Amino acid sequence: MPTMHETLTNTFTFPSITYGHRETPLNLLPILYKGAAKHNVREVLEEIQKGNFGEIRDERLSLLELIHETLNTNVISGRSLYSLKRTILNIRNFVSWCDSLNMTLSLESLEHCFLKWATLQRNIILSSPHRKSNIGGIASSLCSIFDSVLGLNSGLSYKIGIQRPRHERKPSGSKNGDKRNFEETYRFGAFLCDITEGLSEQAIWGNLPVIIQLADGKQLIEWSRLRPAETVKRLNDPTQPLYRKRATEAARAAYVADKSFRTRHALINLRIEAELFIFAAQTGMNVAQMYNLERTKYKFISLIDGYELQGYKERSQSLFTATVYSEYKTHFSDYLTWRDAIFSDRPSRFLFPFLNVRGRADHMVPSFGALRKRCSQLDLKFIPPRELRNARSNFLLRETQNPDLTAKLSQHSVATFYKNYHRPNHQIAQIEISRFHAAHDHILAATGPGGCVSARPVPEDIGAPHIPEADCLTPSGCLFCEQHRDIDTEDHIWSLVTFKYLKSIELSKANIQKNTTPNPALLTIKRINQKLVYIQSLSTQAQEWNETACCKISDGDYHPKWSGFIRLQEMTAE
């Protein structure tokens, strides 16, 4: 018959979780004993059995049952195991804090204890503002669990006054934001390719360190978990005995000479991480799907501007398909050759066979700590697979302008794509706005300077007699039409000033004294002056453009549209 301790030990476990052979199963039992929550997780159950933490705190039993029920429900519903581990660590630290103050922790006193803990955390934030983000994350995690345990509707987060800081960021779709995001993505992609090229089969099984040359001129010096010689105290401290130095040198030489998974697993996992990220950017798959892909026969079916990658999943008896760019075919084939050569003596069914030297469960997706660490060393932004898929999807939308095709290639529904992945882009917005105005305020090439809305001339009601007739044949008539549009650009002002000069030449040849009606050239010059005055009133920039245009005319630098007519007028005047 099982003892009380054995019964409780099995009660607060998580049977649905599969563990690696060196992982310690998660267990909430230490929370029932005062002082056990902060003890080493590998040893605490044995210490409890020895009686080193005294008797069970009965007042905590109902509280622990509800916490375990909440966490177990999260596990069964598919929540992240990493999140579960962090949450349990936060709960243990909170219980340990209560134990240090000899507080009575129970279901009835949980809210009181938590609010006292939150008060202390707020004081820490006031004295160390840089810790706000970390404390805010811990408080948010505990609030989520304790709200469920206590059945609160309003939530503890409204009572503790601790929130995660909001990071300032560019508005989604801003010009500089888009440019920066794509530049960072390109840099990160080049970094991943440099790693895959630098960690060839020969480099991995060769001497240490492995030096990876990066496209930006920097280097990665990889010792594969062997400490660099300059950081080893026994090799650099003159006070160390000679025999210790020799022993250290011999141990290091044996490590370098041992060309096995034991000494090279860090390099192998680093390349596999890089390959998995590149695969994510190409296929748009999520990490869980990619991590469980099998090493099977893959084939490429040619498409326009790319290939359809197909592979058969033996376990699920299904076909895996993904659309990739044409350049990836050679890269993926090279990776398969490298993978098969590296694991020739240790076959694995996975396409990305990470080496779990620490006994991590095979189903647990890696945290990609190797790439994160190296990005930090190189001051390079780490872009997780989700953001890579996001960038790929938005790039496809920009190129195709087809939401249905983009969602299909990204393996989403259109609604899911727009809800979770789509990011507005200023360039696309400009194109769409231009198309809208082209459809509703159509600008045509005008006979005179500027543009016109429609090729249907409508005379302007100026109220002056003898003005040039509005038509689409003469430049002067164009300026007196309602369809005419001035353009706030330097080129348009230059064109107006040049056309005004052309009309002044015509006016100089006319016999104004004999003609009783106003000269059309004079009316056109007045009309141009009105337009120039109005345009200059809009901005100082337009005033500068007008001055520049006048200087050009003085120097004989005429607008190309009227230059030929001016030359003809000057030739006939000679």
C-alpha positions as CSV (number, residue, x, y, z in Angstrom):
1,M,0.0,0.0,0.0
2,P,1.6,3.4,-1.0
3,T,2.6,5.8,1.7
4,M,1.1,9.3,2.1
5,H,4.3,10.8,0.7
6,E,4.2,8.5,-2.4
7,T,0.6,9.4,-3.0
8,L,1.2,13.1,-2.8
9,T,4.3,12.8,-4.9
10,N,2.3,11.2,-7.8
11,T,-0.6,13.6,-7.3
12,F,1.2,16.8,-8.3
13,T,3.0,15.6,-11.4
14,F,2.2,16.1,-15.1
15,P,1.8,12.7,-16.6
16,S,1.0,14.0,-20.1
17,I,4.6,15.4,-20.5
18,T,7.3,13.3,-22.1
19,Y,10.7,13.8,-20.6
20,G,14.3,13.2,-21.7
21,H,16.4,10.6,-20.0
22,R,18.3,13.2,-18.0
23,E,15.4,15.6,-17.3
24,T,13.9,15.9,-13.9
25,P,10.1,15.5,-14.0
26,L,8.1,18.5,-13.0
27,N,6.5,18.2,-9.5
28,L,4.7,20.8,-7.3
29,L,5.0,18.8,-4.1
30,P,7.8,21.0,-2.6
31,I,5.3,23.8,-2.3
32,L,3.6,21.9,0.5
33,Y,6.7,22.0,2.7
34,K,8.2,25.1,4.2
35,G,11.6,25.9,2.8
36,A,11.5,23.2,0.1
37,A,10.4,25.5,-2.7
38,K,13.9,27.1,-3.1
39,H,15.8,23.8,-2.8
40,N,17.5,22.1,-5.8
41,V,14.8,20.4,-7.9
42,R,17.0,17.3,-8.5
43,E,17.4,16.6,-4.8
44,V,14.3,18.1,-3.1
45,L,12.1,15.0,-3.3
46,E,14.7,12.9,-1.7
47,E,15.2,15.5,1.0
48,I,11.5,15.6,1.6
49,Q,11.3,11.9,2.0
50,K,14.2,12.0,4.6
51,G,12.1,14.5,6.6
52,N,14.5,17.4,6.3
53,F,11.6,19.8,5.6
54,G,9.3,18.7,8.4
55,E,5.6,18.0,8.0
56,I,3.2,19.0,5.3
57,R,1.6,22.4,5.6
58,D,-2.0,21.3,5.5
59,E,-3.3,24.9,4.9
60,R,-1.6,24.9,1.5
61,L,-3.1,21.6,0.2
62,S,-6.3,23.1,-1.3
63,L,-4.3,26.0,-2.9
64,L,-1.8,23.6,-4.4
65,E,-4.6,21.4,-5.8
66,L,-6.1,24.3,-7.7
67,I,-2.7,25.5,-9.0
68,H,-1.9,22.0,-10.2
69,E,-5.3,21.7,-11.9
70,T,-4.8,25.1,-13.7
71,L,-1.3,24.3,-14.9
72,N,-2.2,20.7,-15.9
73,T,-5.2,22.1,-18.0
74,N,-2.8,24.4,-19.7
75,V,-0.5,21.5,-20.6
76,I,-3.2,19.4,-22.0
77,S,-4.6,22.2,-24.1
78,G,-1.2,22.6,-25.8
79,R,0.4,25.5,-24.0
80,S,4.2,25.9,-24.3
81,L,6.3,23.6,-22.0
82,Y,8.9,26.4,-21.7
83,S,6.2,28.7,-20.4
84,L,5.1,26.0,-17.9
85,K,8.6,25.6,-16.6
86,R,9.0,29.4,-16.2
87,T,5.6,29.7,-14.5
88,I,6.5,26.9,-12.0
89,L,9.8,28.6,-11.2
90,N,8.0,31.9,-10.6
91,I,5.5,30.2,-8.2
92,R,8.3,28.4,-6.4
93,N,10.1,31.7,-5.9
94,F,6.9,33.4,-4.7
95,V,6.3,30.6,-2.1
96,S,10.0,30.8,-1.1
97,W,9.6,34.5,-0.4
98,C,6.5,33.8,1.7
99,D,8.5,31.2,3.7
100,S,11.3,33.6,4.3
101,L,8.8,36.0,6.0
102,N,7.0,33.2,7.9
103,M,3.8,34.1,6.2
104,T,0.8,31.8,6.3
105,L,0.1,30.8,2.7
106,S,-3.3,29.3,1.9
107,L,-6.1,29.7,-0.5
108,E,-7.7,32.3,1.8
109,S,-4.5,34.3,2.3
110,L,-3.1,34.0,-1.3
111,E,-4.4,37.4,-2.4
112,H,-3.1,39.2,0.7
113,C,0.3,37.5,0.3
114,F,0.5,38.3,-3.4
115,L,-0.4,42.0,-2.9
116,K,2.4,42.3,-0.3
117,W,4.8,40.7,-2.7
118,A,3.7,43.1,-5.5
119,T,4.3,46.1,-3.1
120,L,7.9,45.0,-2.7
121,Q,8.3,44.6,-6.4
122,R,7.0,48.1,-7.1
123,N,9.6,49.5,-4.7
124,I,12.3,47.5,-6.5
125,I,11.1,49.0,-9.8
126,L,11.3,52.5,-8.4
127,S,14.9,52.0,-7.3
128,S,15.9,50.0,-10.4
129,P,13.8,51.0,-13.4
130,H,15.7,48.7,-15.7
131,R,14.2,45.7,-13.9
132,K,10.6,46.7,-14.8
133,S,10.4,44.5,-17.8
134,N,11.5,41.4,-16.0
135,I,9.3,42.0,-12.9
136,G,6.4,42.9,-15.1
137,G,6.7,39.5,-16.9
138,I,6.8,37.6,-13.6
139,A,3.9,39.5,-12.2
140,S,1.8,38.9,-15.4
141,S,2.6,35.2,-15.2
142,L,1.5,34.9,-11.6
143,C,-1.6,37.0,-12.1
144,S,-2.8,34.7,-14.8
145,I,-2.5,31.6,-12.6
146,F,-3.8,33.1,-9.4
147,D,-6.8,34.8,-11.1
148,S,-7.9,31.3,-12.2
149,V,-7.3,29.8,-8.8
150,L,-9.2,32.5,-7.0
151,G,-11.9,32.8,-9.6
152,L,-11.4,36.6,-9.9
153,N,-13.2,38.5,-12.6
154,S,-11.5,41.9,-12.3
155,G,-8.0,40.4,-12.1
156,L,-5.1,40.9,-9.8
157,S,-3.2,42.8,-12.4
158,Y,-5.5,45.8,-11.8
159,K,-4.7,45.8,-8.1
160,I,-0.9,45.4,-8.1
161,G,-0.2,48.3,-10.5
162,I,2.7,46.5,-12.3
163,Q,2.6,46.4,-16.0
164,R,5.1,45.5,-18.7
165,P,6.7,48.7,-20.1
166,R,5.5,49.6,-23.6
167,H,8.4,49.8,-26.0
168,E,8.3,52.8,-28.4
169,R,8.2,51.6,-32.0
170,K,7.6,53.0,-35.4
171,P,4.0,53.0,-36.7
172,S,3.3,49.8,-38.6
173,G,4.0,50.4,-42.3
174,S,6.1,53.5,-41.8
175,K,8.6,54.1,-44.6
176,N,11.7,54.0,-42.3
177,G,10.3,51.1,-40.3
178,D,9.8,49.0,-43.4
179,K,13.2,49.8,-44.7
180,R,14.9,49.0,-41.4
181,N,13.0,45.7,-40.9
182,F,13.9,44.4,-44.4
183,E,17.5,45.5,-44.0
184,E,17.7,43.7,-40.6
185,T,16.1,40.6,-42.2
186,Y,18.6,40.6,-45.1
187,R,21.5,41.0,-42.7
188,F,20.3,38.1,-40.6
189,G,19.7,36.0,-43.6
190,A,23.3,36.6,-44.9
191,F,24.5,35.7,-41.4
192,L,22.7,32.4,-41.5
193,C,24.1,31.6,-44.9
194,D,27.7,32.4,-43.7
195,I,27.2,30.0,-40.8
196,T,26.1,27.2,-43.1
197,E,29.0,27.8,-45.5
198,G,31.5,28.1,-42.7
199,L,30.5,24.8,-40.9
200,S,31.2,22.3,-43.6
201,E,31.8,18.7,-42.8
202,Q,35.6,19.2,-43.0
203,A,35.4,22.3,-40.7
204,I,33.4,20.4,-38.1
205,W,35.7,17.4,-37.9
206,G,38.8,19.5,-38.3
207,N,40.9,21.3,-35.7
208,L,39.6,23.9,-33.2
209,P,38.8,26.7,-33.3
210,V,36.7,26.9,-36.5
211,I,36.8,30.4,-37.9
212,I,33.7,31.5,-39.8
213,Q,34.1,34.4,-42.1
214,L,31.1,36.7,-42.3
215,A,30.0,38.8,-45.3
216,D,30.4,42.1,-43.4
217,G,34.1,41.3,-42.7
218,K,33.7,40.1,-39.1
219,Q,34.5,36.6,-37.8
220,L,33.0,34.0,-35.6
221,I,35.6,32.0,-33.7
222,E,34.0,28.7,-32.6
223,W,35.7,26.5,-29.9
224,S,32.9,24.0,-29.7
225,R,32.5,24.5,-25.9
226,L,36.2,24.4,-25.3
227,R,37.4,27.6,-23.6
228,P,39.8,29.8,-25.5
229,A,43.4,29.3,-24.3
230,E,43.8,32.9,-23.2
231,T,40.9,32.6,-20.7
232,V,42.2,29.4,-19.0
233,K,43.9,30.4,-15.7
234,R,46.2,27.4,-15.5
235,L,47.7,28.3,-18.9
236,N,48.2,32.0,-18.2
237,D,48.9,32.2,-14.4
238,P,52.7,32.1,-13.8
239,T,52.1,31.0,-10.2
240,Q,50.5,27.7,-11.4
241,P,52.7,24.6,-11.1
242,L,54.2,23.3,-14.3
243,Y,52.6,19.9,-14.0
244,R,49.1,21.5,-13.9
245,K,49.8,23.5,-17.0
246,R,50.9,20.3,-18.8
247,A,47.9,18.4,-17.6
248,T,45.6,21.1,-18.9
249,E,47.4,21.3,-22.2
250,A,47.1,17.5,-22.6
251,A,43.4,17.6,-21.7
252,R,42.8,20.3,-24.3
253,A,44.8,18.4,-27.0
254,A,42.7,15.3,-26.2
255,Y,39.5,17.3,-26.6
256,V,40.6,18.7,-30.0
257,A,41.7,15.2,-31.2
258,D,38.4,13.6,-30.1
259,K,36.4,14.2,-33.3
260,S,33.1,12.9,-32.1
261,F,29.6,14.1,-31.3
262,R,30.8,14.7,-27.7
263,T,33.2,17.4,-28.7
264,R,31.5,18.7,-31.9
265,H,27.8,18.7,-31.0
266,A,27.8,22.5,-30.4
267,L,29.1,23.1,-34.0
268,I,26.6,20.6,-35.5
269,N,23.6,22.1,-33.6
270,L,24.7,25.6,-34.6
271,R,24.5,24.8,-38.3
272,I,21.2,22.9,-37.9
273,E,19.7,25.9,-36.2
274,A,20.8,28.1,-39.1
275,E,19.4,25.6,-41.6
276,L,16.1,25.4,-39.8
277,F,15.8,29.2,-39.8
278,I,16.5,29.3,-43.6
279,F,14.0,26.6,-44.1
280,A,11.4,28.6,-42.2
281,A,12.0,31.7,-44.3
282,Q,11.7,29.6,-47.5
283,T,8.6,27.5,-46.7
284,G,6.7,29.6,-44.2
285,M,6.2,26.6,-41.8
286,N,6.1,27.0,-38.0
287,V,8.9,25.6,-35.8
288,A,6.9,22.6,-34.4
289,Q,6.1,21.4,-38.0
290,M,9.7,21.8,-39.2
291,Y,11.2,20.2,-36.0
292,N,9.2,17.0,-36.6
293,L,9.9,16.7,-40.3
294,E,11.4,13.4,-41.3
295,R,14.4,12.7,-43.4
296,T,12.7,11.2,-46.4
297,K,13.0,11.5,-50.2
298,Y,12.4,15.1,-51.2
299,K,11.8,16.2,-54.8
300,F,11.4,19.6,-56.5
301,I,8.7,20.3,-59.0
302,S,9.4,23.3,-61.2
303,L,7.1,26.3,-60.9
304,I,7.3,29.8,-62.3
305,D,10.1,31.6,-60.3
306,G,10.6,28.7,-57.9
307,Y,9.8,25.1,-57.0
308,E,7.3,23.1,-55.0
309,L,9.2,21.0,-52.5
310,Q,7.6,17.7,-51.8
311,G,8.3,15.1,-49.2
312,Y,6.5,12.0,-47.8
313,K,5.8,11.7,-44.1
314,E,6.0,8.0,-43.3
315,R,4.5,8.2,-39.8
316,S,1.5,10.3,-40.7
317,Q,1.2,8.7,-44.2
318,S,0.8,12.2,-45.7
319,L,2.5,14.4,-48.3
320,F,4.4,17.4,-47.2
321,T,4.5,20.3,-49.7
322,A,6.0,23.8,-49.6
323,T,6.8,26.5,-52.2
324,V,10.4,27.7,-52.2
325,Y,12.5,30.0,-54.3
326,S,14.6,28.5,-57.1
327,E,17.9,29.4,-55.4
328,Y,17.0,27.2,-52.4
329,K,17.1,24.0,-54.4
330,T,20.9,23.9,-54.5
331,H,21.2,25.0,-50.9
332,F,18.8,22.4,-49.6
333,S,20.5,19.6,-51.6
334,D,23.9,20.6,-50.1
335,Y,22.3,20.5,-46.6
336,L,21.0,17.0,-47.1
337,T,24.4,15.9,-48.3
338,W,26.1,17.4,-45.2
339,R,23.4,16.0,-42.9
340,D,23.7,12.5,-44.2
341,A,27.5,12.6,-44.0
342,I,27.5,14.0,-40.4
343,F,25.0,11.4,-39.2
344,S,26.3,8.4,-41.2
345,D,27.2,6.6,-38.0
346,R,24.2,7.8,-36.0
347,P,21.1,7.6,-38.2
348,S,18.2,9.8,-37.3
349,R,14.7,10.0,-38.7
350,F,14.5,13.7,-38.4
351,L,15.3,16.2,-41.1
352,F,16.8,18.5,-38.5
353,P,18.4,16.1,-36.0
354,F,19.5,18.2,-33.1
355,L,21.9,16.5,-30.7
356,N,20.3,16.4,-27.2
357,V,23.5,15.9,-25.2
358,R,21.8,17.3,-22.0
359,G,19.0,14.7,-22.1
360,R,16.3,17.1,-23.4
361,A,13.2,15.3,-24.6
362,D,13.2,14.8,-28.4
363,H,9.8,16.5,-28.8
364,M,11.0,19.7,-27.1
365,V,11.7,22.4,-29.6
366,P,15.1,24.0,-29.0
367,S,15.3,27.6,-27.7
368,F,17.9,28.6,-30.4
369,G,20.3,29.8,-27.8
370,A,23.3,29.4,-30.0
371,L,22.1,31.8,-32.6
372,R,20.8,34.3,-30.0
373,K,24.2,34.3,-28.3
374,R,26.1,35.0,-31.6
375,C,23.7,37.7,-32.7
376,S,24.4,39.4,-29.3
377,Q,28.1,39.1,-29.9
378,L,27.9,40.6,-33.4
379,D,25.3,43.3,-32.4
380,L,22.9,41.7,-34.9
381,K,19.2,41.6,-34.4
382,F,18.0,38.1,-33.7
383,I,14.9,37.4,-35.9
384,P,12.9,34.4,-34.7
385,P,11.2,32.0,-37.2
386,R,7.8,33.7,-36.7
387,E,9.2,37.0,-37.8
388,L,11.0,35.4,-40.8
389,R,7.7,33.9,-41.9
390,N,6.1,37.3,-41.4
391,A,8.7,39.0,-43.6
392,R,8.3,36.3,-46.3
393,S,4.6,36.6,-46.4
394,N,4.6,40.4,-46.6
395,F,7.3,40.3,-49.3
396,L,5.2,37.9,-51.3
397,L,2.2,40.2,-51.0
398,R,4.2,43.2,-52.1
399,E,5.5,41.3,-55.2
400,T,2.3,39.6,-56.2
401,Q,-0.4,42.0,-54.9
402,N,-2.5,38.8,-54.6
403,P,-3.7,38.1,-51.0
404,D,-5.2,34.7,-51.9
405,L,-2.0,33.5,-53.5
406,T,0.1,34.9,-50.6
407,A,-2.0,33.2,-48.0
408,K,-1.9,29.9,-49.9
409,L,1.9,30.0,-50.2
410,S,2.2,30.9,-46.5
411,Q,-0.1,28.0,-45.6
412,H,-2.7,30.3,-44.0
413,S,-6.2,31.4,-44.7
414,V,-6.6,34.9,-46.0
415,A,-8.3,35.9,-42.7
416,T,-5.4,34.4,-40.7
417,F,-2.8,36.1,-42.8
418,Y,-4.4,39.6,-42.4
419,K,-5.0,39.1,-38.7
420,N,-1.6,37.8,-37.6
421,Y,1.0,38.4,-40.4
422,H,0.1,41.3,-42.6
423,R,2.0,44.5,-42.1
424,P,0.9,47.6,-44.1
425,N,3.5,48.9,-46.4
426,H,3.9,52.6,-47.4
427,Q,5.0,51.8,-50.9
428,I,2.0,49.7,-51.6
429,A,-0.2,52.4,-50.0
430,Q,1.3,55.0,-52.4
431,I,0.6,52.8,-55.4
432,E,-3.0,52.2,-54.3
433,I,-3.5,55.9,-53.6
434,S,-2.1,56.7,-57.0
435,R,-4.4,54.2,-58.7
436,F,-7.4,55.7,-56.8
437,H,-6.6,59.2,-58.0
438,A,-5.9,57.9,-61.5
439,A,-9.4,56.5,-61.5
440,H,-11.1,59.5,-59.9
441,D,-9.0,62.5,-60.9
442,H,-7.4,61.4,-64.1
443,I,-4.5,63.6,-65.3
444,L,-3.7,63.7,-69.0
445,A,-0.7,65.3,-70.8
446,A,-1.7,68.9,-71.5
447,T,-1.0,70.9,-74.6
448,G,0.3,73.7,-72.4
449,P,2.4,73.5,-69.2
450,G,1.0,71.1,-66.6
451,G,-1.7,68.5,-67.0
452,C,-5.5,68.2,-67.5
453,V,-8.2,66.1,-66.1
454,S,-10.1,65.4,-69.3
455,A,-9.8,65.9,-73.0
456,R,-13.1,67.8,-73.0
457,P,-12.2,71.5,-72.9
458,V,-14.5,73.7,-70.7
459,P,-13.8,77.5,-70.8
460,E,-13.0,79.1,-67.5
461,D,-15.4,81.9,-66.4
462,I,-12.8,84.6,-66.1
463,G,-15.1,87.5,-67.1
464,A,-12.5,89.0,-69.5
465,P,-13.3,89.4,-73.2
466,H,-11.1,88.2,-76.0
467,I,-9.3,85.5,-74.0
468,P,-7.9,82.6,-76.0
469,E,-10.5,79.9,-76.7
470,A,-10.2,76.8,-74.5
471,D,-9.2,73.9,-76.6
472,C,-6.8,71.0,-76.7
473,L,-4.9,72.3,-79.7
474,T,-3.1,75.5,-78.6
475,P,-1.0,75.9,-75.4
476,S,-2.6,79.3,-74.7
477,G,-6.1,77.9,-74.9
478,C,-5.1,75.1,-72.5
479,L,-4.3,77.6,-69.8
480,F,-7.8,79.1,-70.0
481,C,-9.6,75.7,-69.5
482,E,-11.2,74.4,-66.4
483,Q,-9.7,71.0,-67.0
484,H,-6.1,72.4,-66.7
485,R,-4.1,71.4,-63.6
486,D,-1.0,73.1,-62.3
487,I,1.7,70.9,-60.7
488,D,3.7,72.0,-57.7
489,T,7.0,71.0,-59.1
490,E,10.2,72.7,-60.2
491,D,9.8,71.4,-63.8
492,H,6.3,72.8,-64.1
493,I,7.4,76.3,-62.9
494,W,10.3,76.2,-65.3
495,S,7.9,75.3,-68.1
496,L,5.5,78.1,-67.2
497,V,8.3,80.7,-67.1
498,T,9.7,79.5,-70.4
499,F,6.3,79.6,-72.1
500,K,5.9,83.1,-70.7
501,Y,9.2,84.1,-72.3
502,L,8.0,82.6,-75.6
503,K,4.8,84.7,-75.5
504,S,6.8,87.8,-74.7
505,I,8.8,87.3,-77.9
506,E,5.5,87.0,-79.8
507,L,4.2,90.1,-78.1
508,S,7.3,92.1,-79.0
509,K,6.6,91.4,-82.7
510,A,3.0,92.5,-82.6
511,N,1.8,96.0,-83.5
512,I,-0.2,96.8,-80.3
513,Q,-1.0,100.4,-81.3
514,K,-2.8,99.3,-84.5
515,N,-4.8,96.5,-82.8
516,T,-7.7,97.8,-80.6
517,T,-8.4,94.3,-79.1
518,P,-6.2,92.9,-76.4
519,N,-3.3,90.8,-77.8
520,P,-3.8,87.1,-77.0
521,A,-0.1,86.8,-76.1
522,L,-0.5,89.6,-73.5
523,L,-3.5,87.8,-72.0
524,T,-1.6,84.6,-71.9
525,I,1.3,86.3,-70.1
526,K,-1.1,87.8,-67.5
527,R,-2.6,84.3,-67.0
528,I,0.8,82.8,-66.5
529,N,1.7,85.5,-63.9
530,Q,-1.5,84.7,-62.0
531,K,-0.6,81.0,-61.9
532,L,3.0,81.7,-60.8
533,V,1.8,84.0,-58.0
534,Y,-0.6,81.4,-56.7
535,I,1.9,78.6,-56.9
536,Q,4.6,80.7,-55.1
537,S,2.1,81.4,-52.3
538,L,1.9,77.7,-51.4
539,S,5.5,77.4,-50.2
540,T,8.9,79.0,-50.0
541,Q,10.2,76.1,-52.1
542,A,8.1,77.2,-55.0
543,Q,9.5,80.7,-54.7
544,E,13.0,79.3,-54.9
545,W,12.0,77.3,-58.0
546,N,10.6,80.4,-59.6
547,E,13.8,82.3,-59.0
548,T,15.9,79.4,-60.4
549,A,13.7,79.3,-63.5
550,C,14.1,83.0,-64.2
551,C,17.9,82.7,-63.9
552,K,17.8,79.8,-66.4
553,I,15.8,81.9,-68.9
554,S,18.3,84.8,-68.5
555,D,21.1,82.3,-69.3
556,G,19.3,80.9,-72.3
557,D,18.5,77.6,-70.6
558,Y,14.9,77.0,-71.8
559,H,12.5,74.2,-70.9
560,P,12.8,71.4,-73.6
561,K,9.1,71.6,-74.4
562,W,9.4,75.2,-75.6
563,S,13.1,75.5,-76.5
564,G,12.6,74.7,-80.2
565,F,9.7,77.3,-80.6
566,I,11.9,79.9,-79.0
567,R,14.8,79.2,-81.3
568,L,12.5,79.5,-84.3
569,Q,11.1,82.9,-83.0
570,E,14.7,84.1,-82.5
571,M,15.7,83.0,-86.0
572,T,12.8,84.8,-87.7
573,A,13.6,87.9,-85.8
574,E,17.2,88.1,-87.2
